Amino acid sequence: MLDRSIAPPAYPVEKISFPTPRQITLNNGIEVWIISAGEQDVFKFELSTKAGTIHSPLAGLAGMTASLMKRGTISRSAQEIHQSFDFFGAFWDIKASQDTGSFTVYGLNKHFKSLIPLVAEILQEANFPIEEVEKELEIERQKTKLKWERTSFAAYQQFCAQLYPNDPYGRTIRADDFDKLDQQKIVSQFQHTWKSQKPIIFLSGKISDEQIAFLDQTLGQLTFPGQEMIIAPIQIATKAQQFREEKEGAVQSSIRFGLHSITRNHPDYFRYSVMNTVLGGYFGSRLQKNIREDKGFTYGISSIVSPSPRGGYWLVGTDVNGENVDATLAEIKKEITILQNDLIPLEELETVKSYLMGSFNGEITDAFDIAAKVRVIQLNGLAPDFYDQFQDQVLKIQAQDIRDMAAKYLNLDLMHEVIVG
C-alpha cells in the first residue's frame, strides 16, 4: 500500500525548447504571428496596435476610445454588435493599456469567417454615437470615484505619479478627467490610432491555411495611412519621495514601495527577475515568510518586476493595519539588506529555480499561452530565443548573482514610498 506520509521523490525540471511561431505578412503589410497547436477547433485572435495611454494627450482618452469602439458602427448599433458576437458564441474585448490597444476575440473555428469581418468593420467604421459616449463617460466617472476610495488603487496611482511625474506612465486618472473628454476628442483619438496605425496580429489555436487566407482577404485589404509614431523617452523622477495619506474609514493601509527598473532587453534582466522571486515573487518568498507567516502583519505581500518597452518598475505591495505600517516597512528594508549582503543558501536557491522552471513549463501548455509569450517578444523587440535564454539563465544562476543583483538595483535611497489608509 502507498505510504502517503512519505513525499514522492522530486526531480529537477529540465529545459524545454520554446516553440517557433509561423510568421506571415498580409497584403497590406500587417505581420501575423501564428501558433497552431491542439486538437480543439478553437482560435484566439489578438490585434495589437499603437493606441495605448502613451499615444493619447489626455487621461482616460485611450481607454474610453477602446471601450466605445464596442458601441456601434456606421451600419450596426451597440446592441446589434453585441448580439452578433453573442450569436456566434464568441468572447471579445477591446481595451487600452499603457503601451498598446488590443482587440481580442476567442471563438470556434467554424465561425471564424463570420467573426473576422466584424473585427474589420469595427476597426474601420466605429462611429461613437453621442448618446453612447455620454452614457459611457458618466459610467466611468462614477466607477473612477469608487476606485479612488480603495486604498490599493490610490496608493498605486500615487506611486506611478511619483515615479514618472512628467510622463504618460505617471498620469493618474480622476473622475473630473472625464469632464475633459467628448465625442470629438474620442473620434480624433480613434482616427489617429486604431484606424491609422498598422497593427500586428497574433493568431493561435487549431489554425488552418484557409483561415490564414481569409484573414488576408479581410483585414489584409484594410489601409492604415498613419505615419510611424515617435515614442518619447521615458521621464523618471530625479529624487525619491515619501507620501502618506490618511483615508477616513479605511480598514487597512496600502503600502507601495519601489523604484524604476530595467527592461526585458537589459542583459541583467533574467538574473534580476530571479532575485525578485527570492525576495517576494512567489508564495514561499522571504517577504511572505517574514511579514505574513512570522509577523502576521498581512494576508499577502509580494514584489513584482513590471517591465514595459519604455521602462518599468520594481514594486513591493501589501495591505496592513495602520499600526503595523512602519514595522512592515522596516522588515521590507531589512530583507532587502540581507539579500544585498548575504549569500542565499543553496537549498533555497534550488527551490526558487525549480519553481521558476516549473511555472514556465505550466505557462506554455497550449497555443493561447504560447501566443501570449510570442506577443511579449514581438511588442518588446526581444530576441526570438528570449525564453530559451531565460531558462538557461535560471538553470545556471548562482548565489553570488542574487546578491549582486540586489546590491546593484535595490538601492534603498532611491525607493519611493507610498502609504494610503
Secondary structure as UniProt FT lines:
FT   TURN            4..5
FT   STRAND          22..25
FT   TURN            27..28
FT   STRAND          31..36
FT   STRAND          42..49
FT   HELIX           53..55
FT   TURN            59..60
FT   HELIX           61..68
FT   TURN            69..70
FT   STRAND          72..73
FT   HELIX           78..87
FT   TURN            88..89
FT   STRAND          91..96
FT   STRAND          101..108
FT   HELIX           109..111
FT   HELIX           112..125
FT   HELIX           130..149
FT   HELIX           151..163
FT   TURN            165..166
FT   HELIX           168..170
FT   HELIX           175..180
FT   HELIX           183..192
FT   TURN            193..196
FT   STRAND          200..205
FT   HELIX           209..218
FT   HELIX           219..221
FT   STRAND          242..245
FT   TURN            248..249
FT   STRAND          253..261
FT   TURN            264..265
FT   TURN            267..268
FT   HELIX           269..276
FT   HELIX           277..281
FT   TURN            283..284
FT   HELIX           286..287
FT   HELIX           288..294
FT   STRAND          301..306
FT   TURN            309..310
FT   STRAND          312..320
FT   HELIX           322..324
FT   HELIX           325..341
FT   HELIX           346..362
FT   TURN            363..364
FT   HELIX           367..379
FT   TURN            380..381
FT   TURN            384..385
FT   HELIX           386..396
FT   HELIX           399..409
FT   HELIX           412..414
FT   STRAND          416..420
//
